[in-house]
Amino acid sequence: MASKKNASFKSFFSVVNASGAGSNLPSRASSSGSLAHLCTPPKPGWVGAAQEHAASAPGSTGFSAPSSRRPSFSEENEDGMTPPRTPPLRRQTTVPAEDRVKVVVRLRPAQDHETGGAMQVSEDGKDVQLLRTKVAMPSSEFYFDEVLGPQAGQADVYQAAVAPVVADVLKGYNGTVLAYGQTGAGKTFTLGSLEPDNIGMMPRAAAAIFAGIKGDVSHHFTVHMSYLQIYMELIQDLLNPKAGDLQLRENAEDGVHVPGMKEVLVTRLEDCLELLKVGERNRSYAFTKMNAHSSRSHAIVILTVAKRRVVDPNVQGIDAVSKKANVGHLFMVDLAGSERLKKSLSVGVRANEAKAINLSLTVLGMCINARASNVPVHVPYRDSKLTRLLKESLGGNARTTLVIAVADALEHCEETQQSLAFGMRAMFVENQAVVNEKTDDEATHRRLMLEMAEQADKADELGRMMIAKESELGVLENRLEDEKQQREAIMLALERERQAAVDEQRRAAEAHLAELEAERLRQEALAQQLSRTEAETMKLASKHAEERAALQAALQARDADFTAVQRAAEEADAARAALERQGRDLQERLTAELEGVSKKTAAEVTALEQQLQTVTAQLEEAQTAAADAAKQAAEQKDALLAKAASERSRHEAQLEEVRGEVSQLRGQLAAAEGAASSASAEVERLRDLGAQLRTRHSSEQDTLNAEICELRTQLDAARSSAEQS
């Protein structure tokens, strides 16, 4: 991959050299170099009016044709109405492009997750129309110096935007190229790409500078390169990250400059490419929803070109060049993209970075508005370090080109409209560029002399290194011979060690055989011991079976006794229940008889009382009849009363007799309950005896099982030892 990149850069450098100093790079490459496919000519007519392109890979940053057809100005919108056409805002100044900010627009095609068809480019490549169907005025037209459609390659962008600035820098002018646009629009790809198939503006500008130097033999050139970034209003040196936060200074001689910035002397294109790689590694990038490789800082590459006329080619050293020098500064500014937090979903540090980026871009817009105003107003250069550093580029001593990078996607119409409006305002900023001619003082002479002496020292150092390498080669040959002899000695030592190892292995094998024989004898002894152990195990198992059978017989006999006792208890319970039933029946029968006798006696007494009442009535009726009759009646009454008393006494005696029988039955019932209690106690005793017998049997069983397990463990260990042997 590295060889492919180097070959591509060499091919590109050869194309630049062939074009000559200060000439423009060809937009259509006729050879088959690595840049040939980037230099295809634009097609006539509105770009993309009826074009389609093959779907590019997801996440691709390359530029290709648009992915969908764009309607022409005469086509109707979704409502069936022809969108109103806004006339382009033509420049209201006759100032030529080299005396003001030149604006070039580059369209990025829609990606797979975007909807294309938002922009149309005019046939002359000057106008661009933005179509927004969801607003009151769905069509807006903008005018620029150059509009490059999606099919334009990196070479086309260089020819339109950068080549004139580089040519002026070689003449001693200050030049600035800025890339502006929302995040993900292709700014870093346009300026800083180091891919062999998509070489960016920075390496192309460096190649053009060295090509111009090579073609100009009447001047002596020195080129210095610096690489800065402005991260959250901190100026950092990407070629010397340890320098920390650098400060801006301003004076009448140097203007706005950065003291402490590392300026590296570069003498070839490869030096610039290496420094660009170093700066890219140190630059701040982050992942956002809108751009997986989003720049979080403004990057500024500064190429300082000093040109001095050669006074006498035959004289070497500092006296060969003029003391007057034309010094041009080329600023290549990759602005961080503006972003909306609701789209990028940045939080925390990323949100703070976005706020700092948007703030500095806002100040940049304010400065451009102030410089483009027809009336004198305050220009807030000092509100941002970016605008203060680019003070000369915005209305000062510089040739400035602004590259507006936009995406041809309906999802980003609002950001695209703001970027295009920013570009149109910038076209009204006028510059006053002059050649920077400086006269070298004594200090500059000394610095140049030191640089030339440094180059001479480098050449001498290379010669000394070659001599040292030759001497090192002789030393290495001698060392190789010594190492060869050393290897032979090592081989002999290894052979001796191998023979000793073989003898040691033989002795170890004999010792191992002896150990195996001893192990075999030990295994035979273990086998005999195992046989004896198995015989003892069989005897113990037979004894255990006999004891187990005896215990089971005793347990069965005790279970039979317990069953008999339980049966006797059940019979006693049945007898007690029968006696209880007989007692209840007898009590009920006696109670019924007693109630019958009582009722009968009460009836007889009632009848006698009725008879007595009758007799008394008769007596009362016959009182007057005779006293004898009254006396007889009284005697009969006494007799009847005595008979009733005797009858009552007889019945009470019978009741007492019945009560005695009931008491006797109750005694028999109590005796039966005592017998049942004794039977229950005997049953409980038999149950306790059975539980004790079961516990004893379980303990004896566990003991026997433990002995059997121990014997089995010994047997398994003996068998395992025998198998291992």
TORPA-487610 format. One line per 8 residues: number of its first residue (from 1); for each residue x negated, y negated, z negated of C-alpha. Coordinates in steps of 0.001 Angstrom, whole numbers. Layout:
BEGIN
NUM) X/Y/Z ~ ... .
This chain:
BEGIN
1) 0/0/0 ~ -2862/-2373/-845 ~ -4555/-1653/2485 ~ -1291/-2327/4306 ~ -936/-5702/2564 ~ -4542/-6657/3309 ~ -4135/-5706/6968 ~ -949/-7783/7193 .
9) -2602/-10838/5632 ~ -5631/-10460/7946 ~ -3319/-10290/10962 ~ -1464/-13365/9714 ~ -4760/-15204/9119 ~ -5905/-14353/12645 ~ -2716/-15867/14091 ~ -3349/-19058/12089 .
17) -6956/-19250/13248 ~ -5915/-18816/16861 ~ -3530/-21760/16546 ~ -6326/-24204/15615 ~ -6651/-26847/12894 ~ -3522/-28762/12100 ~ -1450/-26866/14669 ~ 1876/-25307/13867 .
25) 2364/-21593/13399 ~ 4239/-19966/16310 ~ 7893/-19283/15678 ~ 7954/-16462/18221 ~ 5066/-14023/17899 ~ 4097/-12363/21145 ~ 1786/-9794/19580 ~ 2721/-6756/17512 .
33) 1328/-8149/14247 ~ 2996/-7716/10861 ~ 4817/-11052/11251 ~ 6248/-10411/14716 ~ 9681/-9347/13468 ~ 9923/-12496/11295 ~ 9648/-14877/14257 ~ 12713/-14016/16360 .
41) 14342/-17054/18015 ~ 17733/-18217/16784 ~ 20726/-17406/18959 ~ 22709/-20220/20585 ~ 26124/-21302/19376 ~ 27500/-21276/15858 ~ 25360/-18858/13950 ~ 27316/-15841/12902 .
49) 30458/-16809/14819 ~ 30803/-13262/16085 ~ 27774/-11448/14658 ~ 27619/-8423/12449 ~ 24690/-6845/10701 ~ 23867/-3480/9287 ~ 24429/-3209/5556 ~ 21201/-3836/3740 .
57) 20028/-1892/707 ~ 21471/-2950/-2679 ~ 19369/-5532/-4414 ~ 17456/-6381/-1223 ~ 15996/-9857/-1188 ~ 15236/-9881/2521 ~ 17150/-12078/4929 ~ 19150/-10538/7743 .
65) 22233/-11226/9809 ~ 25556/-11914/8033 ~ 27756/-9025/7020 ~ 31105/-10339/8273 ~ 32550/-12363/11119 ~ 32965/-16084/10481 ~ 35882/-17935/12041 ~ 35206/-20872/14340 .
73) 36375/-24401/13597 ~ 39403/-23939/15839 ~ 40678/-20797/14115 ~ 43583/-20938/11689 ~ 43379/-20188/7994 ~ 45444/-17685/6018 ~ 48484/-20015/5949 ~ 48551/-20287/9753 .
81) 47351/-23908/9598 ~ 44280/-25270/11284 ~ 41953/-26523/8518 ~ 41214/-30234/8724 ~ 37785/-31018/10041 ~ 35762/-33481/8030 ~ 33361/-35436/10237 ~ 29714/-34957/9296 .
89) 28141/-37625/7129 ~ 25442/-38924/9496 ~ 22399/-40709/8156 ~ 22953/-44385/7695 ~ 19256/-45211/8070 ~ 16882/-45311/10976 ~ 13923/-44250/8836 ~ 12106/-41333/10546 .
97) 11861/-37998/8766 ~ 8149/-38402/7951 ~ 8910/-41558/5927 ~ 11627/-40043/3780 ~ 12479/-36723/2166 ~ 13029/-34157/4880 ~ 15734/-31596/4067 ~ 15903/-28089/5528 .
105) 18737/-25703/4616 ~ 18243/-21941/4609 ~ 21229/-19569/4461 ~ 20961/-16261/2677 ~ 23343/-13576/4001 ~ 25998/-12119/1749 ~ 24952/-9026/-183 ~ 26958/-5835/-564 .
113) 28841/-7056/-3636 ~ 29616/-10477/-2065 ~ 32135/-11704/522 ~ 30578/-13453/3505 ~ 32047/-15993/5894 ~ 31711/-19132/3781 ~ 29428/-21147/6103 ~ 29014/-21969/9785 .
121) 26028/-23538/11519 ~ 26418/-25850/14528 ~ 24903/-25153/17912 ~ 22190/-27779/17539 ~ 21180/-26411/14113 ~ 21793/-29735/12351 ~ 25271/-29405/10875 ~ 26636/-26798/8483 .
129) 30283/-26364/7578 ~ 31417/-24964/4222 ~ 34802/-23213/4253 ~ 36762/-23098/1004 ~ 40318/-21867/1479 ~ 41418/-22315/-2151 ~ 40929/-26085/-2425 ~ 42834/-29103/-1128 .
137) 40221/-29778/1568 ~ 39176/-26312/2724 ~ 36444/-27500/5108 ~ 33400/-29690/4343 ~ 30657/-30539/6815 ~ 27084/-31549/5993 ~ 24239/-32882/8119 ~ 20527/-32125/7632 .
145) 17238/-32258/9495 ~ 17327/-28512/10091 ~ 19737/-25694/9213 ~ 18350/-22143/9434 ~ 20879/-19356/9654 ~ 20634/-15933/8042 ~ 18711/-14514/11006 ~ 15815/-16976/10551 .
153) 12553/-15438/9372 ~ 9827/-16724/7115 ~ 7860/-18036/10121 ~ 10859/-20138/11184 ~ 11114/-21651/7709 ~ 7388/-22425/7717 ~ 7572/-24160/11106 ~ 10590/-26241/10125 .
161) 9664/-27206/6558 ~ 6020/-26600/5675 ~ 3797/-26845/8755 ~ 4094/-30653/9143 ~ 3346/-31181/5449 ~ 245/-28953/5576 ~ -1017/-30798/8660 ~ -684/-34125/6819 .
169) -2428/-32742/3706 ~ -5449/-31863/5879 ~ -5467/-35518/6960 ~ -5584/-36738/3356 ~ -1894/-37272/2585 ~ -76/-35976/-451 ~ 2523/-33356/431 ~ 5299/-31665/-1490 .
177) 7551/-28742/-645 ~ 10415/-28100/-3068 ~ 12810/-25150/-3051 ~ 16178/-25969/-4618 ~ 19340/-23888/-5092 ~ 21335/-21767/-7475 ~ 19850/-18660/-9038 ~ 19626/-15726/-6663 .
185) 19787/-17886/-3516 ~ 16282/-16915/-2305 ~ 13971/-19739/-3448 ~ 11200/-17574/-4909 ~ 11469/-15207/-1939 ~ 11053/-18136/454 ~ 8078/-19743/-1285 ~ 6195/-17106/-3227 .
193) 6789/-13739/-1543 ~ 3599/-11694/-1155 ~ 5248/-8809/697 ~ 3403/-8017/3959 ~ 6661/-8073/5940 ~ 7998/-11265/4305 ~ 5028/-13548/3607 ~ 6161/-16663/1746 .
201) 5363/-20320/2219 ~ 2592/-20478/-405 ~ 268/-17898/1226 ~ 1158/-19255/4679 ~ 210/-22792/3636 ~ -3085/-21570/2143 ~ -3819/-19651/5355 ~ -3081/-22736/7475 .
209) -5368/-24883/5303 ~ -8320/-22510/5687 ~ -7593/-22143/9390 ~ -7736/-25930/9750 ~ -10970/-26048/7772 ~ -12515/-23379/9968 ~ -11619/-25262/13140 ~ -12992/-28634/11960 .
217) -16784/-28520/12078 ~ -17189/-32280/11797 ~ -16005/-32386/8199 ~ -16924/-30678/4943 ~ -13972/-29422/2878 ~ -13570/-28360/-730 ~ -10323/-26756/-1906 ~ -9214/-26378/-5527 .
225) -6153/-24487/-6650 ~ -4040/-24787/-9794 ~ -898/-22943/-10845 ~ 1471/-24366/-13494 ~ 4887/-23587/-14862 ~ 7314/-25788/-16794 ~ 9088/-23500/-19239 ~ 11678/-25144/-21498 .
233) 9864/-28514/-21134 ~ 6475/-26935/-21932 ~ 3726/-27218/-19321 ~ 1748/-23964/-19209 ~ -1278/-23045/-17101 ~ -564/-19726/-15381 ~ -4258/-19310/-14538 ~ -5243/-19905/-18162 .
241) -2323/-18880/-20428 ~ -4422/-19414/-23569 ~ -4557/-23174/-22901 ~ -1168/-23624/-24577 ~ 1125/-26602/-24004 ~ -495/-29120/-21672 ~ 362/-32823/-21660 ~ 987/-35314/-18866 .
249) -1170/-38402/-18490 ~ -906/-41324/-16086 ~ -3455/-43938/-14957 ~ -4040/-46197/-11984 ~ -6732/-44004/-10404 ~ -5292/-40494/-10693 ~ -1604/-41287/-11153 ~ 354/-38650/-13072 .
257) -1928/-35700/-13801 ~ -2371/-32849/-16265 ~ -5647/-33003/-18244 ~ -6992/-29573/-19144 ~ -5366/-27909/-16148 ~ -7597/-25222/-14677 ~ -8761/-26103/-11159 ~ -10335/-23118/-9406 .
265) -12632/-23659/-6428 ~ -11376/-21420/-3593 ~ -13364/-20770/-423 ~ -11157/-18257/1368 ~ -7575/-17096/1661 ~ -8187/-13975/-426 ~ -9093/-16160/-3430 ~ -5745/-17947/-3174 .
273) -3831/-14672/-2886 ~ -5545/-13281/-5964 ~ -4745/-16427/-7958 ~ -1110/-16264/-6792 ~ -895/-12692/-8093 ~ -2400/-13757/-11421 ~ 96/-16604/-11730 ~ 3035/-14364/-10835 .
281) 2056/-11914/-13566 ~ 1998/-14727/-16142 ~ 5182/-16444/-15001 ~ 8410/-16075/-16989 ~ 11052/-13841/-15413 ~ 14165/-12217/-16859 ~ 17164/-10126/-15892 ~ 20550/-11823/-15569 .
289) 23853/-10703/-14122 ~ 23342/-12890/-11038 ~ 19663/-12067/-10438 ~ 17694/-9033/-11611 ~ 14397/-10980/-11241 ~ 15421/-14482/-12241 ~ 12763/-17196/-12588 ~ 13072/-18850/-15991 .
297) 10656/-21707/-15260 ~ 9684/-24211/-12575 ~ 6497/-22989/-10841 ~ 4114/-25482/-9216 ~ 1168/-24469/-7040 ~ -1263/-27357/-6433 ~ -3830/-27192/-3615 ~ -6255/-30129/-3633 .
305) -8109/-30553/-319 ~ -11058/-32982/-196 ~ -12373/-33764/3304 ~ -15715/-35505/3892 ~ -17250/-36385/7212 ~ -20498/-34625/8021 ~ -23097/-37375/8553 ~ -26011/-35220/9697 .
313) -25512/-31497/10386 ~ -29270/-30921/10250 ~ -29531/-32114/6649 ~ -28690/-29743/3812 ~ -27188/-30706/488 ~ -25087/-33618/-653 ~ -26799/-36078/1660 ~ -25321/-34326/4689 .
321) -21794/-35611/4000 ~ -20250/-39020/3642 ~ -19532/-40447/231 ~ -16028/-41299/1370 ~ -13482/-38503/1054 ~ -9870/-38072/2079 ~ -8152/-36160/-740 ~ -4780/-34520/-89 .
329) -2678/-32790/-2732 ~ -188/-30115/-1705 ~ 2528/-29385/-4295 ~ 4511/-26188/-3683 ~ 7374/-26312/-6198 ~ 9592/-23266/-6815 ~ 12391/-24763/-8899 ~ 14226/-22452/-11263 .
337) 17764/-21830/-10083 ~ 20716/-23612/-11602 ~ 23188/-21210/-13185 ~ 26535/-21208/-14935 ~ 26577/-19307/-18183 ~ 30039/-17912/-17497 ~ 28639/-16264/-14365 ~ 25189/-15214/-15536 .
345) 26500/-14184/-19014 ~ 23202/-15339/-20537 ~ 23033/-15436/-24339 ~ 20395/-16203/-26940 ~ 16999/-17100/-25472 ~ 18298/-16704/-21916 ~ 21067/-19218/-22605 ~ 18542/-21713/-24011 .
353) 16378/-21217/-20929 ~ 19369/-21849/-18666 ~ 20239/-25018/-20579 ~ 16661/-26334/-20250 ~ 16634/-25513/-16516 ~ 19986/-27196/-15893 ~ 18917/-30259/-17904 ~ 15729/-30756/-15904 .
361) 17618/-30254/-12625 ~ 20192/-32801/-13779 ~ 17415/-35333/-14388 ~ 16015/-34498/-10943 ~ 19410/-35272/-9430 ~ 19630/-38534/-11365 ~ 16200/-39594/-10055 ~ 17197/-38785/-6474 .
369) 20473/-40692/-6869 ~ 18589/-43688/-8220 ~ 15970/-43570/-5435 ~ 18677/-43156/-2775 ~ 20708/-46080/-4089 ~ 20923/-49247/-2001 ~ 20520/-51404/-5105 ~ 17545/-51333/-7489 .
377) 18298/-49185/-10522 ~ 16253/-47550/-13224 ~ 14750/-44193/-12180 ~ 14570/-41883/-15241 ~ 11300/-40127/-14323 ~ 10263/-39818/-17962 ~ 13427/-37967/-19011 ~ 11907/-34716/-17769 .
385) 8364/-33431/-17343 ~ 9316/-32048/-13942 ~ 10399/-35416/-12532 ~ 7469/-37208/-14133 ~ 4999/-34785/-12557 ~ 6752/-35155/-9167 ~ 7045/-38933/-9421 ~ 5010/-39575/-6265 .
393) 6989/-36917/-4377 ~ 10312/-38673/-5005 ~ 9965/-42083/-3400 ~ 6218/-42497/-3780 ~ 2991/-41640/-2009 ~ 3849/-38251/-498 ~ 5298/-36419/2473 ~ 8131/-34417/925 .
401) 10252/-31593/2312 ~ 13187/-30175/359 ~ 14291/-26618/1172 ~ 17888/-26009/89 ~ 18511/-22285/-434 ~ 22198/-21321/-382 ~ 24127/-18055/-247 ~ 26711/-17425/2458 .
409) 29205/-16003/-44 ~ 32716/-17105/-918 ~ 32046/-16355/-4604 ~ 29467/-19180/-4786 ~ 31200/-21917/-2784 ~ 31179/-24427/-5634 ~ 27443/-24016/-6290 ~ 26752/-24135/-2538 .
417) 28739/-27371/-2184 ~ 26738/-28953/-5031 ~ 23420/-27843/-3526 ~ 24342/-29214/-74 ~ 25493/-32522/-1563 ~ 22203/-32709/-3490 ~ 20300/-32198/-226 ~ 22238/-34907/1599 .
425) 21536/-37415/-1179 ~ 17839/-36523/-1075 ~ 17680/-37474/2631 ~ 18141/-41112/1630 ~ 15011/-41148/-569 ~ 12262/-43028/1265 ~ 8553/-42398/658 ~ 5494/-44508/1381 .
433) 2808/-41965/2177 ~ -738/-43201/2771 ~ -4045/-41464/3261 ~ -5832/-41010/-65 ~ -9348/-42251/609 ~ -11795/-42127/-2242 ~ -15432/-43105/-2505 ~ -17577/-40610/-4371 .
441) -19346/-42064/-7365 ~ -22439/-40679/-9005 ~ -20453/-38244/-11099 ~ -18649/-36886/-8029 ~ -22016/-36533/-6259 ~ -23349/-34576/-9177 ~ -20240/-32361/-9216 ~ -20541/-31665/-5504 .
449) -24231/-30979/-5875 ~ -23484/-28574/-8699 ~ -20848/-26841/-6599 ~ -23235/-26461/-3671 ~ -25979/-25338/-6025 ~ -23513/-22902/-7530 ~ -22799/-21475/-4086 ~ -26551/-21204/-3425 .
457) -27003/-19532/-6783 ~ -24262/-17109/-5867 ~ -26123/-16233/-2652 ~ -29382/-15761/-4561 ~ -27554/-13700/-7130 ~ -26179/-11475/-4383 ~ -29738/-10967/-3040 ~ -31005/-10111/-6475 .
465) -28100/-7761/-6965 ~ -28969/-5959/-3712 ~ -32577/-5553/-4839 ~ -31396/-4363/-8221 ~ -29017/-1923/-6527 ~ -31892/-515/-4448 ~ -34012/-53/-7570 ~ -31011/1471/-9301 .
473) -30635/3840/-6367 ~ -34237/5065/-6860 ~ -33604/5430/-10550 ~ -30422/7350/-9797 ~ -32295/9706/-7439 ~ -34872/10410/-10133 ~ -32108/10846/-12636 ~ -30373/13226/-10234 .
481) -33518/15364/-9999 ~ -33828/15361/-13768 ~ -30192/16311/-14081 ~ -30744/19153/-11591 ~ -33584/20547/-13689 ~ -31467/20008/-16747 ~ -28614/21957/-15156 ~ -30983/24869/-14333 .
489) -32180/24932/-17926 ~ -28587/24807/-19079 ~ -27743/27732/-16760 ~ -30582/29818/-18232 ~ -29474/28944/-21736 ~ -25905/29838/-20817 ~ -27060/33215/-19420 ~ -28916/33953/-22639 .
497) -25886/32923/-24628 ~ -23701/35121/-22428 ~ -25951/38175/-22975 ~ -25999/37496/-26707 ~ -22237/37171/-26624 ~ -21963/40556/-24793 ~ -24152/42228/-27427 ~ -22129/40611/-30158 .
505) -18917/41800/-28510 ~ -20285/45372/-28282 ~ -21210/45361/-31955 ~ -17834/43882/-32784 ~ -16145/46619/-30725 ~ -18022/49373/-32594 ~ -17107/47811/-35906 ~ -13542/47547/-34722 .
513) -13482/51268/-33786 ~ -14729/52142/-37263 ~ -12031/49944/-38745 ~ -9446/51710/-36548 ~ -10618/55159/-37762 ~ -10366/54033/-41371 ~ -6963/52595/-40613 ~ -5891/55935/-39081 .
521) -6917/57817/-42231 ~ -5089/55267/-44342 ~ -2006/55700/-42177 ~ -2127/59495/-42619 ~ -2269/59004/-46397 ~ 614/56592/-46147 ~ 2573/59149/-44066 ~ 2045/61810/-46747 .
529) 3076/59363/-49420 ~ 6073/58488/-47265 ~ 7078/62182/-47061 ~ 6837/62496/-50838 ~ 8822/59294/-51247 ~ 11534/60621/-48898 ~ 11747/63913/-50885 ~ 12067/61994/-54147 .
537) 14650/59780/-52491 ~ 16681/62853/-51452 ~ 16509/64241/-55016 ~ 17601/60922/-56480 ~ 20416/60704/-53946 ~ 21620/64265/-54855 ~ 21444/63478/-58583 ~ 23291/60235/-57976 .
545) 25997/62108/-56031 ~ 26459/64628/-58889 ~ 26644/61895/-61520 ~ 29035/59983/-59349 ~ 31289/63080/-58944 ~ 31274/63672/-62742 ~ 32109/60053/-63398 ~ 34915/60177/-60834 .
553) 36315/63416/-62487 ~ 36187/61806/-65965 ~ 37831/58719/-64579 ~ 40562/60803/-62946 ~ 41199/62682/-66271 ~ 41405/59390/-68114 ~ 43699/58061/-65432 ~ 45941/61170/-65943 .
561) 45984/60577/-69728 ~ 46814/56975/-69147 ~ 49608/58018/-66767 ~ 51057/60403/-69415 ~ 50918/57727/-72098 ~ 52487/55275/-69705 ~ 55224/57806/-68918 ~ 55887/58371/-72699 .
569) 56084/54632/-73180 ~ 58551/54401/-70329 ~ 60665/57216/-71918 ~ 60539/55392/-75313 ~ 61644/52217/-73559 ~ 64497/54139/-71928 ~ 65558/55691/-75310 ~ 65458/52286/-76960 .
577) 67584/50870/-74178 ~ 70078/53772/-74586 ~ 70269/53250/-78355 ~ 70804/49560/-77815 ~ 73624/50311/-75398 ~ 75224/52811/-77898 ~ 74946/50252/-80756 ~ 76566/47573/-78625 .
585) 79366/49964/-77581 ~ 79991/51099/-81202 ~ 80007/47527/-82432 ~ 82443/46530/-79728 ~ 84688/49564/-80487 ~ 84674/48913/-84282 ~ 85327/45223/-83696 ~ 88290/46121/-81496 .
593) 89668/48635/-84036 ~ 89247/46127/-86906 ~ 91069/43515/-84903 ~ 93861/46038/-84181 ~ 94220/46987/-87890 ~ 94232/43321/-88869 ~ 96917/42580/-86317 ~ 98983/45593/-87434 .
601) 98667/44648/-91147 ~ 99551/41046/-90353 ~ 102598/42270/-88451 ~ 103706/44526/-91291 ~ 103161/41706/-93814 ~ 105117/39419/-91567 ~ 107923/41982/-91329 ~ 107906/42536/-95088 .
609) 108018/38792/-95641 ~ 110920/38587/-93261 ~ 112615/41441/-95112 ~ 111796/39691/-98409 ~ 113253/36525/-97121 ~ 116289/38447/-96015 ~ 116577/40181/-99390 ~ 115985/36943/-101215 .
617) 118690/35374/-99171 ~ 120921/38311/-99923 ~ 119958/38044/-103587 ~ 120570/34364/-103653 ~ 123836/34976/-101954 ~ 124624/37747/-104425 ~ 123261/35994/-107593 ~ 126623/35271/-108598 .
625) 127575/38908/-107948 ~ 125405/40736/-110426 ~ 122240/40494/-112446 ~ 121532/44165/-111864 ~ 121404/43677/-108214 ~ 118835/40851/-108717 ~ 116696/42955/-110962 ~ 116795/45867/-108501 .
633) 115839/43561/-105735 ~ 112940/42221/-107817 ~ 111731/45754/-108477 ~ 111964/46635/-104830 ~ 109997/43532/-104095 ~ 107243/44418/-106558 ~ 107101/47945/-105127 ~ 106782/46653/-101603 .
641) 104075/44205/-102667 ~ 102120/46945/-104421 ~ 102445/49172/-101335 ~ 101155/46298/-99130 ~ 98202/45648/-101487 ~ 97232/49354/-101469 ~ 97528/49444/-97684 ~ 95330/46381/-97429 .
649) 92720/47909/-99775 ~ 92691/51080/-97639 ~ 92058/49057/-94497 ~ 89255/47050/-96164 ~ 87556/50313/-97234 ~ 87687/51548/-93640 ~ 86114/48251/-92467 ~ 83266/48603/-94994 .
657) 82670/52154/-93774 ~ 82432/50893/-90195 ~ 80014/48176/-91286 ~ 77770/50801/-92947 ~ 77699/52802/-89727 ~ 76677/49653/-87843 ~ 73852/48974/-90343 ~ 72685/52598/-89929 .
665) 72652/52188/-86163 ~ 70685/48975/-86527 ~ 68069/50788/-88636 ~ 67799/53495/-85999 ~ 67348/50756/-83386 ~ 64550/49107/-85472 ~ 62826/52509/-85817 ~ 63041/52978/-82032 .
673) 61539/49494/-81514 ~ 58658/50377/-83898 ~ 58034/53565/-81925 ~ 58044/51542/-78702 ~ 55537/49042/-80226 ~ 53254/51916/-81214 ~ 53543/53326/-77704 ~ 52686/49896/-76236 .
681) 49638/49584/-78532 ~ 48522/53061/-77440 ~ 48968/52031/-73798 ~ 46872/48883/-74323 ~ 44146/50963/-76030 ~ 44122/53387/-73135 ~ 43919/50473/-70675 ~ 40947/48963/-72564 .
689) 39265/52366/-72521 ~ 39808/52609/-68742 ~ 38351/49099/-68199 ~ 35265/50023/-70264 ~ 34827/53188/-68225 ~ 35118/51214/-64964 ~ 32568/48591/-66156 ~ 30109/51330/-67168 .
697) 30616/53096/-63849 ~ 30052/49796/-61891 ~ 26831/49057/-63838 ~ 25520/52587/-63207 ~ 26467/52216/-59528 ~ 24571/48848/-59223 ~ 21495/50372/-60874 ~ 21530/53283/-58460 .
705) 21996/50923/-55474 ~ 19029/48755/-56610 ~ 16846/51887/-56920 ~ 17929/53017/-53450 ~ 17181/49534/-51933 ~ 13726/49518/-53554 ~ 12996/52980/-52180 ~ 14207/51899/-48719 .
713) 11971/48765/-48845 ~ 8956/50936/-49700 ~ 9911/53301/-46913 ~ 10265/50448/-44332 ~ 6934/48923/-45404 ~ 5234/52292/-45009 ~ 6823/52795/-41578 ~ 5846/49236/-40451 .
721) 2263/49792/-41544 ~ 2226/53076/-39658 ~ 3626/51448/-36489 ~ 1074/48579/-36641 ~ -1732/51111/-37017 .
